[in-house]
Amino acid sequence: MLSPQPRVVVLAGGVGGSKFTLGVRAALRRLGAPEATVVVNTGDDLWLSGVRLQPDVDSITYALAGVNDTVRGWGRAGDSERVNEELQAWGAGWPWFTLGDLDLGTHLARTGWLREGLTPTQVLERMAERWPLGIRMLPMTDSEVDTHVLLEDGRRLHFQEWWTRHRAQLTPRAFENPGITDSEPAPGVADALADADVVLLAPSNPVVSIGPILAVPGIRDALRATSARVVGVSPIIGGRVVRGMADVCLTAIGVETSAAAVARHYGARSDDGLLDAWLLAEEDEDAAAEVEAAGIGAVVEPLWMRDEEASAVIAEAALRA
């Protein structure tokens, strides 16, 4: 039975991860439970114009702080782009990758702290001093393990160029994280997983958001070893991705764009996989038997995260599972 005040860890990245994290925070506050620990994907980080960008970290931080741009889905609300225009005038940066002025302030602060010797974990702790996030955030690792996309034509692009500039229209052959085999979980990640009552896999991109987290040596093993119940939330509703181009990523690794196929991709803990239970959308109810046949408990719930309340209801369902 779930503890009335469960210790919760969430693996998350991207817009789906930020919306789900808001829901988890709201659900745990209703229970009077401790703050969740969110292990954030840092595989889409990059250096640009001399500053270190952490898109997933910032998306989740801004969402929790209530300063995110909910229309664009990334960056700060009410931001301007004067500095970005000046960078473009100098021929610096990427003309297709916009840095808002307020957002750039975050990147400059982060870069300064990193150059002073702080680790990404310590930088996140410092960022949390500005806003009461109500969540403990940890990067998946303190190592730099950016994501590269190997294309069918042999070219290799940084993930952000493939995703943002080309909108995932160039056919990928593989996704790689150079240096990840030499990385290790950020301080606190392994202990959080070991001490958790529930671990939740957010409805984030399974390949480029959750995938890099699981690829950090030790994290997958820690998930298999934890006594916590591991519950995933499907990022697929009605056979389609909710946002972004996760279907292109799934196709590249040979996984069908369906709720059941993604559940099988993560696998059942009883069969050397990760999941004890999997939340499917009502639109995918017919796939529940297929998920159960794979050794994973199937739970059918409404999964549209239209607002924070809807996300909280989904998080509560995941906790009950």
N, C-alpha and C positions, 0 to 999 in steps of 0.2 A: 504494500500500500504506500502511496506517495506521502512523504512527510508533510505536515501542515505548513512547514516553512522550509521548502526544498532548497538545496544548494544547486544552482543551475549554471551550466556552461553552454554558451552558444557559439557555434562556428559560423561565421558570416562574412559576406562581402557584397559590394554593389548596392544598387537601389533596393532590391528585394531584401537584402540583409539589413539595411537601415530601417525599412518599414517594419520588418519582423522584430528587430531589436526594440523599437518603440513599443510594440505590443507586449513583448516579454517584460519590459520595465513596468508597464501598466498592470499586467497580470500579477506580477510579484508584489507590487505595492498593495494590491487588494488583499493578498494573502498575508501581508505583514512579513514577508520573507526577506532574507538578505538580498543585497544587490547581486545580479547575475554577473558572471565574468564572460565577456565576449572576446573570443580569439578572432582577430581580424586578418583577412587576407592582405598580404603585402606583395603579392606576386605581380601586381600591375603598377608598382612604384617605378619611378624613373627620375633621372636628372635632366633638367631642361633649363637653359639659360643660367646655368650655375646653381640652381636651387633644386632641392629634393622634394619631389611631389609624392604624396601617398593618397591617391584618389579614394580608395575604399575606406581608409582610416578617416579621411576628412568627411566623406559622405555620411558616415555613421556618427561622427562627432558633431557635425553641424545639425543633423536630424535630432539628436538627443538634446542639443543646446537650444533647439527651436529657431535656428538662424539659417536653415537650408532653403534653397530655391526649389520649392515643390513643383513649379511649372516645368523647369528644365530637367529637374531630377538630379542635378549636381551643382556644386558651388554655393555661394552665399546669396541669400535673398537681398534684392535691392542693390546688387553690386554694379560697379561701373568698370570700364575697360580702357581707361586712358593710358595706363602703363603698358598694357598689351599693345595698344596702337603704336606707342613709341618704340616698343621692341620690334614690331613689324617694320617700322620706318628704318630701323637700323639693320634689318635683315636678320634679326636674331630670333631664336625660338622656332616654332612651327606655325605657319600662317593658318593652319586648320585646327590648332589646339589653343583655345582661348584661356587666358589666365585673367580672372577678375582681379580688381585692385585689392579688395578685402581678402580674397583667396590668396593672392600673392603675399599679403602680409603674413598669413599662416606659414607659407612655404619659406619665407625669409627667416621667420622666427625659428622654425624647425632646423633650417640649414645652419643658422648660427649656433644653435645648441649642439648639433651634431659635430660641427667643427671645433667646438669647445671640448668635445670628448664625451658628451652624453650619448647613451645608446638609444635606439628607437623606443625601447620600453620606458626609459627615463623621460624621453621627450613626451610620450603619451601621458605620463604621470603629471608632467608640468602643464600640458594642455588642459588636463582635467581640473587644474587649480583655478582656471578662469571661469569655467561654467560648471554648475552642479549637474553632472550628467546622469547621476543615479544608476550608473553602470560602471563596472570595472573593466576597462579596455586593455587588452594585451595584443601586441603584434604577434603573428605566428612565429616569427624568428627575428633576431636582431641582425641577421645577415642580409646582404643585398642579393635578392634572388629574382630579379625582374623576369617577366615572361616574354619569350620570343616565339614567333609563329613561323614555322617552316612551311613554305608554300609549295604547291605542286610543281611549280616551274623552277624550284630550287632556291629561290630567294628566301632570305631570312629578314623578318621585320620585327621591331619591338611591338608588343601587343597593342600599345596605344595607337601606333600608326595604322596597324591593320584594322583595329576596332573603330577608331574615331575618324581617321582620314578616309579609309576605304570601306567603312561600314560593313566589314566582314564579307565583302563581295569577292575577294580574292580567295580561291579555294585553298584551305589549309590541309597540310598533310600530317602535321604534328604540332604539339605545343611543348615547349621546353622551358625549364627554369635553370639556366646555367648557374652552377655552384650550389644547387640545393642539396646535393648529396653530402656536401661538407658542412651544411648548416645544422643547427640544433634548435629545439623549441626555445622560445624566449623564456627568461626566468619567470616562474609562476605558472606556466602553461601546464606542464606535466602534473604539478601538485593540484591544480584546479581540477583537472580531469580525474585524478585519483580520488579526490575528496567529494566529487559531485554526487548528487542523487539522480539528476537527470542531465543528459547532454542532448542538446537540440541542434540538428543540422538545418540552418535556415533555408528558405526557398531561394537560394542564390544559384548562380550558374554552376552546375556540378563540375565543369571542366576547368574553368579559369578563375573561379572564386573559391569554391570548396576544394577543388583538386590540388592547388598549390599548398594549402594548409595540410592536407593529408599526406603530401609528398615530403614534408619536413621529417627527416628521420626521427623516429620515436613517437610521433603523434598518432599514427595509425595503430601502433602497438599499444599505446596508452589507452586508446579508445577500446580496443579489444579486451584489455585487462581490467578496465574500470568496473566497479560493481554497480555503477550508475546504469540506468536504463537509457539507451540511445534511441532517440526518436527523430526521424527526418520529416520535413514538410515538402511536398512535391512542388517544384517550380513549374510544372506542366499542368495546365488546366484545359480539359477538353481536347487533348492531343496537340496543344499549341503552347509555345512559350508565352509567358505573360508580358515580358518586356525584354528588349535587347535581341541578341542573335545567338542565344544558347543553342538553338537547333542546329546552326552551322557547326558549332563546337562539338556537339554530340555526334553529328554525322561523321566528323573527322576522326573520332575515336571508335566508330562502329557501333554507336548506341542509338537506337530508335528514339524519336521524340515522342515519348509516351510516359505517363506516370509509372507504369509497371516496369518499363525498361530502365528508367533511372533508379528505381528501387533495386532492381537486380544489379545494376552497375555498382551501387554501394554494397550490396550483398547482405546476407543474414549473418548475425553474429554466431549463430549455431553452425554456420558453414564457412567459418574463417572470414566473414565479412564484418560489417559495422552495425547494422540496424537490428533493433528489437521490434520497432514499430514504424509505420509509414503513414502519414496523413495524405489521403487522396481527396481531390475535389469531388463534389456531388456529380459533376459532369463525367467523372471517370469511375463511377460506382461499379460499372461492369468489369473493371480491371481488378477489383478487390480480391476476387478468388485467385487470380494469377499471382498477386502479391503474396497471399497466404500460402500458395503452393511453393513459393520460393523460400518459405520459412520465416516470413516477416509478418508481424501482426498488421492488419490493414484497418485503418480507421477512416471513415468517410465523413467529411465536414465541408461546409462552405469555406473556400480558400481565397476569395477575393479580398485583398488588403486595401479596401477603398479609403479607409481612414484609420486613425489610431485605435478607435474602439473596435473596429472589425479585426484589426491585427491582434488586439488583446484577446478577443474571443478565440482566435486561432491558436494563440500561444497557450491559453487555458486548455484547449482541447489537446494540444501536444503534451502538456504537463499531465493531464489525466491519462493519456495513452501510456 
